[in-house]
């Protein structure tokens, strides 16, 4: 098959359930190779996945966890560091384990990620591609190491990656968010609602990848040991990729109860992110104004000096015009 790709993921913690496997299976069923890095030799990995030792990329005896907020206890913090280290060392494709491939072929570009917002720039990072040794990935690794387990949820994830995209001028490589995120975290309850299945499939029709937001499920308390409601979007995915749903199945009412706070929390987090981004933008503008002010003070001081020394009238007029233009800017 032409266009066969290798994608790499990371897993640590509990046993892999069909909910973690469905994304990886979608790549394999379309002829691609999936390499799953893990530190735990006891985790059972299906033979259609290539198991790799995570120590090859980041040797450690301590797996980073979030220590605060609703991310507390999540190994996603270590996954952030690991993806940057893997991409810097090996290059190629990184996908989160809960990303589903919706098309046979991958985008043909050397650097790949999607943008949620262009101003202020906000990038996504569940699907990434970089050449090995890229300085942007080196900077991400360095920052993750410096922060250790102190970050709030997402600080070394999309927030850090977005800053690096800006500092390394990578925005030109970005694709539209709909390519990788046809659904959002706020759609998690709908993924388990049979009445919403057709609508979600329609929204995914033109996307290349689909993120299922397993971390959001974890935070909402949706259990891996219960199957999805029959006929739901998640149930459709499990059947499509030949994975047996856990039994017994959860009821839609259970999902609604588990996720009742989720919408408010995700909206609150989105508000916090927007506030931080707007605050950073404001700080940048203030700094720019301070620089302009310093420049104007310098021009003013130069004019004062010149006046004291008896500047030629025509030169004085020209200097005043420049000063006036600077003020208008």
Secondary structure, 3 states (H helix, E strand, C coil): CCCCCEEEEECCCCCCCHHHHHHHHHHHHCCCEEEEEECCCCCCCCCCCEEEEHHHCCCCCCCCCCCCHHHCCCCHHHHHHHHHHHHHHHCEEEECCCEEECCCCCCCCCCECEEEEECCEEECCCEEEECCCCHHHHHHHHHHHHHCCCCCCCHHHHHHHHHHHHHCCCHHHCEEHHHCECCCHHHHHHHCCHHHHHHHHHHCCCCCEEECCHHHHHHHCCCCCCECCCCCHHHHHHHHCCCCCCCCECCHHHHHHHCCCHHHHHHHHHHHHHHHHHHHHHHHHHHHHHHHHHHHHHHHHHHHHHHHCCCCHHHHHHHHHHHHHHHHC
